[in-house]
Amino acid sequence: MNLEEMQALAINALEDMKAQEITVLDVRGKSSMVDYMIIATGNSTRHVKSIAANLFKEFKDAGNQPLGIEGEDNGEWVLVDLADIVVHIMQRDVRDFYNLEKLWGVEEGMAEESSGI
């Protein structure tokens, strides 16, 4: 599966679980570990955990082995490592506090927002 297909699968899995404000950050050239970061918002601990579990399952079902998942015990911020793509699923207050878009130096208009929800 190529990078674009992985990104589309991830976005579809997030949208299927009603994740909000899905944003794709192109961090090629800024990170040697990952090409894209996808950030999404869930509206509760249970919602964040469910979104992450669905994403993990969808990738496994498509024949890809995600590298790992972190933060699912807490449910405020769950990270799913898909190798070339890392997905951050956060509750609103956590997302606002950490503001990963600004942290990674992505200027307004450079981040792609999903056309979904």
Secondary structure, 3 states (H helix, E strand, C coil): CCHHHHHHHHHHHHHHCCCEEEEEEECECCECCCCEEEEEEECCHHHHHHHHHHHHHHHHHCCCCCCEEECCCCCCEEEEECCCEEEEEEEHHHHHHHCHHHHCCCCCCCCEECCCC
